[in-house]
Amino acid sequence: MLMACLSEAAAPDQSIPEFSDAGPATGLADSAGLRASVYGTPPQDLAPVPQTVPIQEINIALPWRRPVPDVFWFDRRLRAWISPQSGPAPLAIVISGTGSDGDTAKVGMLRAVLYGAGYHVLAVPSPTFPGFIVAASSTGVAGDLKQDSRDLYAAVQEIIGHLRARIRITDIDILGYSLGAANAAVVKSLDGTEHRLGIHRAVMINPPVSLFASIDRLDKLFAASIGTGDAAAETLYRKLYIRLANYYRATEKVHLDDTDILAAAGSVLRTDSDFSAAIALTFRIALINVFFAGDLYARTAVVVDPNHPPRVGDSLEAIARTLRDKPFSEYFSKVFAPYYLPRRPGATAASLMADSRLEIIGDDLRNDTDYYVQTNSNDLILDAGELAWLRATLGDRIVVYDHGGHLGNLGERRQIEDLLDMLAGRWRGAAP
């Protein structure tokens, strides 16, 4: 959306909140975790996948969609992707990570292994992806874990309703990575109450425990490794985007996701500070789009005049540059809280933050044996307390790998074997 131009009641207290985080800016990440987050799984360690996987794009208009601002004309329909088996099969729903659509490299890996294991695979974007915000969000203000997950649940119901006329679904499981992992768990919890889909198992891959604390941790990482001024960020942008531009010229590829950015970083950056900066930058790019859309829909006038919104063809570069230096705490205090507080009687800034923690479904995670977690001991989006909470809550339904950083071991043989065992109900706990 917005980053494409660079290469896409009473007012509440407007002070910037302090997000609770006793850990360092990088959570549990060490040098190996940072590098794993950038480089990912080495090719020789990847799980085998089918040579070909069928994939069909779905474009669906959703009845609750809000009026679409002119500048978002290209996102009127929600895009998702289905990889169907030829006969009856269980359906695996895959939810993408922060700011990503449903056809990223990470989704592609999960799609391939799941299809190879006999699943129909439905891939959907993150509710923080611009295309989802425009086509499927009931608020336009992303970042509320339960509300975003409710919008996802509604969208998936619409899609599966159409799919049932084409494919036979014998069971439904759900999984996601990063923020998509938390969304997957909440969607299953909602379904456990409403029983509209009959979702069986949920697997969370590298989930945050607190959305706001994890993003605040990444904002601290951004400030520590890049700084708060524009000059350092501009230098890093130029290093990475020159590399990306050359890549796109060679491949004629037009889609940009976090895997591409980190691949560019791995080819031109060398130090832990460089890797920290590249990781922080990928999340800041996602936040820029969320901030822009939220400000426009909520009419909070942080960077967009609600009475004179951008039109098709207008340059968005000045807005993008302004937002590039704004942390998540500013989105929270100037867009998110002003939108949600008047709509939730009795709510406070603290309660809004609490509502976007996995504790909102803590009882389900403790008592329903069909929830599972895969995470890493050096995941930079967690701190020690959050990792301990996951262990205590999930018990023997969690595996904590001793490497990988954030998603840096996605696709590794053992991670995929464990994932498939969890989805099939064969998981018996991590090996001692």
Secondary structure as UniProt FT lines:
FT   HELIX           2..6
FT   TURN            25..28
FT   HELIX           31..39
FT   HELIX           43..45
FT   STRAND          56..60
FT   TURN            63..64
FT   HELIX           70..75
FT   STRAND          78..83
FT   STRAND          89..95
FT   TURN            98..99
FT   TURN            102..103
FT   HELIX           105..116
FT   TURN            117..118
FT   STRAND          120..124
FT   TURN            127..128
FT   HELIX           130..135
FT   HELIX           145..163
FT   TURN            164..166
FT   STRAND          169..177
FT   HELIX           179..194
FT   STRAND          199..205
FT   HELIX           211..225
FT   HELIX           230..251
FT   HELIX           258..268
FT   HELIX           272..298
FT   TURN            306..307
FT   TURN            312..313
FT   HELIX           317..324
FT   HELIX           328..331
FT   HELIX           332..336
FT   HELIX           337..340
FT   HELIX           341..343
FT   TURN            345..346
FT   HELIX           349..354
FT   TURN            355..356
FT   HELIX           358..361
FT   HELIX           362..367
FT   TURN            369..370
FT   STRAND          371..376
FT   TURN            377..378
FT   TURN            380..381
FT   HELIX           384..394
FT   HELIX           395..397
FT   STRAND          398..401
FT   TURN            405..411
FT   HELIX           413..424
//
